[in-house]
Amino acid sequence: MTINWFKYASPTSFYGLAGKMIPWFAIPSAILFVVGMYMGFFVAPVDAQQGEFYRIMFIHVPTAILSMFFYLVMAGYAALGLIFNTRLSAMMASAIAPTGALFTLISLWTGALWGKPMWGTWWIWDARMTSQLILLFLYLGFIALHASIDEPRRADRAAALLAIVGSVNVPIIYFSVKWWNTLHQGSTIKFSGTSMQITMQHTLLTMTIACWFYAIAVVLSRVRSIILERERKTDWISELPEMRS
């Protein structure tokens, strides 16, 4: 039996699949957020050096990691759309951008809240924080550029070029603490080979998975809306049950 691996590469097929997948990520995400927040506030012990302030790490670290990862995913989809002229790839890139921007904004905001009691300042223009701020501008630039061009295919190509060029900023963010003398601490938080207390590790992992599942659910929901908008003049859209009700 031959499996058609490209069956869901078209908006027509992917629309239904995305609708079925959303609950499988949204519901576990909500549960994991509740569990992770409870563990973070009531189970994880007080840190010996940072006291209670370190608990903001449980939302700061996952959002910072995923902000970089989802930019690369967005740029990858944008590149696929640019190279192979695939409609769904460009739609996925557009769907990822707002969630990536949200994670980047949260990471910057929580980083400032964490930095004030630890460093005595809300913000400093060091390499890690500045490059993370540039990441937010890249996300917002992608969204704004796409919205400024009326013709969707032209907008996809223009935004794709920005996303691809901007991807060079991601390794700069990651290696900034090694390449330059920054106020931001290095990558000391790991799920293996670390002296971090085991409950802290489990809480951080739980919150990371919760953020991951949330992002997937939201992106799938958003890409369905984009498909409906882009494909509204096609026959299959008019035949959808939600369009006839």
N, C-alpha and C positions, 0 to 999 in steps of 0.2 A: 504494500500500500504506500502510495506516494503522499507525503505530507507537504502541503502548501504552506511554507514558512512565511510567505508574503501575504497571506490571506488578510491579516489585520494591519497591513501597511497602508490601507486606504481609509480615508475618513468614514466611508460608508460602513465598513466592517468594524472599525475600531470604536465607533460611537456606542454600539450596543455592548461591546466588551467592557469599555470603560464604565458604563453604568452598572454592570454587574460587579465590577471590582471595587467600586467606591466603598460600599459597606464593609468589605473585608479589611479595609485599612482604616476607615473612620472610626468604627466601633472599638477595635483594639487600641487605637491611638488615644481615645478618650479614657479608656480603662487604665492604660499605662501612664497617662498624665496624672490621674488621680493617685495611683500607686506611687509614682515617682515623687510627686509633691509631698505625699505623706511621709515617705522614707526620708526625703530631703530635710523636712522640717522637724520630724518627731523621732526618727530612728537613727539617722546618721549622727555620730558623736560630734562634739565641739572640737574644732581644730586647735591643736596646741599653740600654734603661732598666730593664726588669724581670727580665732574665736568664732563667733557666730557669722561674721561677715563672709566667710568662705562659701556659705550655702548658695550664694548667687551663682557660683560656679556651675550648679546643676542645670541652669538654663543658658548661661553664657557660653560654656564650652560646646554643647551640642549645636547651638545656633551658629557659632563661629565656624565650626567644622563644616556644617551643612551649607552655609552660605558660600564657601569656596567650592565644595563638591558640586552643588547645583549650578554654579556658574559654568563649570566645565561641562556638565551635562547639557546645559542650555546651548553652549557654544558648539558642542558636538552635534546636537540636533540641527542647529542653524547651518553648520557646515554640510551636513547631509542634504538639507533642503537646497543649499546653494549649488552643490556639486551635481546632485542627481535630480534636482527640480521636483522633489517629492513634497506634496502639499502637507501631508500629516507631520512631517519633520519640522517644517516651519511653524505649524500650528502648535506643536509641542514646545518649541522654543519660546513662543509668545506666552504660552500657558505657564511656563516655569518662571519667567522673569519676575512677576509680582511677588511670588512666594520667596524667591531668592532675595529680592530687595527687602522683604519683611524680615527674614532671618538676619540679614546684614544689619538692618536698623536695630533689631533687638540686641544683637551682639555688641554693637557700639554703645547702646544705651546701658546695658547691664555692665559692660566693661567700665563705663564711667562711674556707675554706682559702686562697683567693686574697687575701682582705683582711688576714689576719694578717701576712704578710711585707711587704705593700705599705703598709698603714695602721698597723700596730702593734696592731691589735685584731681580735678575732673578729667582733664585732658592735657596731653603733651604731644607735640608734633614729632614723635619718634617714628621709626620705619614701620613697625607693625600696625600701629593705630592709623597712621596716615595712609598706608596701602589698603587697609580695610575700608577706610572712608572713600578711597578711590573706587573700590569695588562697588560701594553703594551708588556712586555717581555713574558707574558703568551700567549697572542694572537700570537706573532711572533713565540714562541716556538711551538705552536699548528700547525701553517702553516709549519714551517721548519721540524718538526717531520713527518708530513704527507707526505711532499714532499720527504723525505729521504728514504722512504720505497717504493719499486717498486710495491709490491702486494697491490692493493687497500683495500682489506678487512683487511689485517694485519695492514695497515696504519690507517684505521678507528679505529680499536680497540686500538692501541697504543696511538693515538691522543685523543681518548675518555677518556682514563684513566688520561691523563694530564689535560684535560678540567675539569673533575669532581673534581680532587684533587685541581686544581687551583681555583675552585669556592669559596673556603673558604676565598679567598682574597677580595671578593666583600663586605661582611659585615664588614670586617676590614676597607675598604675604607669609607663606609658609616658612621660607628660609630667612626672613628678615632678621629674626633674633640671632641667627648664626652669622649672617653677613655683616651686621652693624651692631654697634653697642647701643642697645635700646633699654628703655625703662621696663618694658614688658618682659615678663619671665619667659624662659625657654619652654620647650615641650616636655615638661616634667610629668604631665598627667597622662598616664597610659593605662590600658586595661591589663597589661601584663608587664612583669619586670619592674614593678613600682612598689614603693613602701606605703602607698596610700592604703588606708584602712579598708577592709573588704566591703563593709557596708557602703562606704563612699563610692567604691568602684561599681557596686551593683546599682546604686542610685543613679550614678552618671550614665551607666549603660541603659538603664530603664528610660531615662529622660531622652537619651539620644534616639532610641528606637521609637519612642512616642513622637518626637519631632519628625523623624523620618516618615512614619506612617501618616502623620498629619499632612505632610507636604505632598505625599503621593496622592492621598484622597483629594486634596484641594486642587492639585494640578489636573487630575483626571476630570474633576467636575468642571474646571475652567476650560479644558480643551473641548469638552462636550459643548459648552456654550459657544466657543469659537467655531466649531464645526457647524453648529446650527446657523450662525451668522454668515459664515462663508458659503455654505451650501444651501442657503434658504431658497434659491431659485430652482433647485433640482427636484426631480419627481419624488425621490425616495424620502426627502424631508417631509413632504406633504402627506406621506403615507404613515408617518410615525403616529402611534396612539396619542402621545402627548400633544401633538400638533392638531389632531382632529377633535380633541375634547374641548 
